[in-house]
Structures are given as C-alpha cells and as structure tokens.
Amino acid sequence: MQFTASTISLTVDDVTATQEFFTAHLGYRLQQAAEGFASMTRPDAFDVVVLARGIEVLPPEQRDQRAGGVILAYTLDGGLREQEKRLRDAGVEITMPLRQEPWGECLFQVTDPNGVIVQFVEWVAPDPA
C-alpha cells in the first residue's frame, strides 16, 4: 500500500468559519468548496476537508456528529514562540498557553470557531531533571 495524500475530514456546524480560520491563520489554500463542504490544502501538511453537520453525503449515523476529541497537531521546526505571537496578534485566542514539558515538547493550542483544537509543537532538549 502506498499513500498519495493524507486528509482529515471534520464535521462542523459552520463550514465557512473553519475554512476562513484555516486559510487566514494556518496558511491553507482553498481547493474546492460547495454548499456544506470545503477542501483545503497546503504542501507541507495533511489536507483538511470540512463538512456541514447533517450533510446528506455522509451515512445517516454520521450526519449529526461533530468534530470533537480530536487535536490537529502540527510540528514546527523552530519559530514556535513567533507563531504563538503572530496568532495572538491576529486576534486568535490561545486556548492553551505556550508551555514546555519535561520530555522536551514545547506546545500551545488554539481553537477554531467550531471547537476544532489545533496544537503547535516544537521539540527541544528534554529537561535533564
């Protein structure tokens, strides 16, 4: 098996709000959109598809679910603090402040208007203690 792409699909209440958040703040580019649907891409990350809750293209048992319990995590190669500042300055609420874990993970989180949690991570040398 060989994958040619990776896509995460999220069911949300307001497709436009998530699409605008990902294009304005996370550098995604809109590929396609229709009523209740948006597909976004960026060359260095997985693609993101958002579907409106209740949309009929989903099987009936999935239509009323919404994205929850999922954290979209992006690993950065430097510049984590600058990205946190950029997002804060753009008016994005930082829902988990920047912190460093003893095992070497630096991270912070934001949440989009539909409750989609986005986490940014940078790995550093772990605390020797």
N, C-alpha and C positions, 0 to 999 in steps of 0.2 A: 504494500500500500504506500502510495506517495501522495502527500497532500500538496495542493497547489495554492491554497489560501486558508486563512483561519478567519472565521466570522463569529461574533457573538450576536445573538438576537434577543432583544429586550422588549417585553410588552409593557407599555406605559399608558397613562391617561392622556397625555398631551405630547404627541409626536413632535410637533413644531418646537416646543420648549426644549426637549432633549436635543433635537437636531441643531437648534441655534446655539445651545450650550457647547456641544461638541465642536461645532465649526468655529465659533467665536473664541473659545478658551482653550481647546485642546488641539487645534490645528488640523482637524479633519476636514475633508472636502466632500461635499455632497455629490454622490454619484447618480442617484435616481431618487425620485420622490413621486408619490401619488397620494390620493386620499387615504389616510391612515397608515402610511408607510414612508420610511426614509432609509436610504442606504448610504453609508458614509465610509470613506477610506482615507488612509494615509500610508505612505510607503514603508514606514518603519514599525507598524503596529498591526494588530488584527483589525479587520473591518468591523463596523458596528451597524446593525440593522435595528431600527425601532419600528414596532408595530403598535397600532392603537388597540387598547383593550377592547374586546368584543368583536374584533375584525373577523369576518367570515372565512378568511383563508386558513385560519387555524382550526384544528379539530375542536368540536364543541367543548370538550373537557378542558381545553387550554385557553379558551377565549376570554374568560373573566379573570385569569391570573394576571398579576403584575410583577414586574421585576422586584425582587426582594431577597435579602440574604446573600446577594452577590456583590462582591467587591471587584471592580475592574482595576487591576494593579499594573502600573507602568513602571519599569525600572529605568532609571536615568543613569547616564554615565557622566556624573558631575552636574553642578548647577542646581541642585535641589533647592537650596535656600533662595536662589534667584527666581526660580519658578513659583515658589510659595509667595514671594513678594509680588511678582508680576500678577498672579491671580488675585491676591488680596487687593492690590492697587486697582485692578479691573472691577472690583466690587463683588468678587466671588467670596462667599462665606467659607472660611476654613473651618470645617466641622470636626476635625481632629488636628490640633496644633502640631507643628513640627516637633519631633522628638527623636531621640536616639536610644535604641535598645542595646543592652549589654552585649548581645551577639553580633553587633555591627550593622544592624539595619537602622537607617535614618528614614523617616517617613512622615507624611502628612496626608490628610484626606480632605476632599471637598465632596459636596453632594449636589447633584443637578436638581432642577425644579421638580422632577418626578421621583426624587428619592434615590436615584442611582448613585451609589458610592464609588468615587474614583480616588484611588490611592496612588501616590507617587513615592517611589523607593529609590534610595541610593545606598550602596553597600560601602562601608568603611571598615577599618581595622577594629576588631572587637575589643571591648574593654578587658584588659588583662586580669582584672579582679574578677 
